[in-house]
């Protein structure tokens, strides 16, 4: 009999109390509910999130990105251990839109952060396997609410360092840190200008590298940031050095992130940034839902293949195809 009770899905009240009291198992169940795409689960998740919302919003949200091989996991573990050592509660989330296709995740192998994952003041969550960018974004944003309501004062969001996931993470955090390797000469060629535009700070990891190479990298990134316009009039993104491996420079790096937080709280920019993020997310989420709804429409499904065939054969225009599909969608709805 106890097994039946245990396997039953906990209700909103139980999950709410569990999250608020910091019960790790129930925090995990709440996040699983939030990640689910099942409409019944989603309804329950929204009820839970509405109740948790008044207790959320107080954490410092930090996005961490960087080129592959930069040593993000080692850096995050070192930073996480520094914070838990100060008595803070730290959550680490991953955003990896490819995890749904590959079945793997950036943080799927927790052994890459074995010390941090064993720390009771830390909570590590791999990327939800929603597969599509919108699904992963929604789940990650709502997971942040759960973790903040559970008392995690710092939420680190790691991203794979490719394309759209950067912008998506920058749109849900208060501070965006970009990790880079020394060797700026070759590397700056391969860096999309976009990622540096999002950065609130650039950290050159592997500070134990050859000194001349390191200096060259720092100067290269400083020059690149200098010609870009700052996101805030109160903050010019610094370029710092650190070593995720030895921990050298990590406390100073964290000190700068805290300084940024103080400035943004005092001048009201953090509140403004978060409000804008919510509005951006409303538009993105609406587009995703409308697209899902559009492609799930029976009349659209029926007509889509013939429109595509006509386009392939050059027998119709794109505009005409769009008009026909939208008309079919509109008529079928009514």
Buried (B, 14 or more C-beta within 10 A) or exposed (E): EEEEEEEEEBEBEBBBEBBBEBBEEBBBBBBBBBBBBEEEBBEBBBBBBEBBEEBBEEBBBBBBBBBEEBBBBBBBBBBBBBBBEEEBBBBBBBBBBBBBEEEBBBBBEBEBBEEBBEBEBBBBBBBBBBBBBBBBBBBBBBBBBBBBBBBBBBBBBBBBBBBEBBBBBBBBBBBBBBBBBBBBEEBBEEBEEEBBBBBBBBBBBBBEBEEEBBBBBBEBBBEBBEEEEEBBEEBBBBBBBBBBBEBBBBEEBBEBBEEBBEBBEEBEBBEEBBEEBEEBBEEBBEEBEEEBEEEEBEBBEEBBEEBEEBBEEEEBEEEEBEEBBEEBBEEBEE
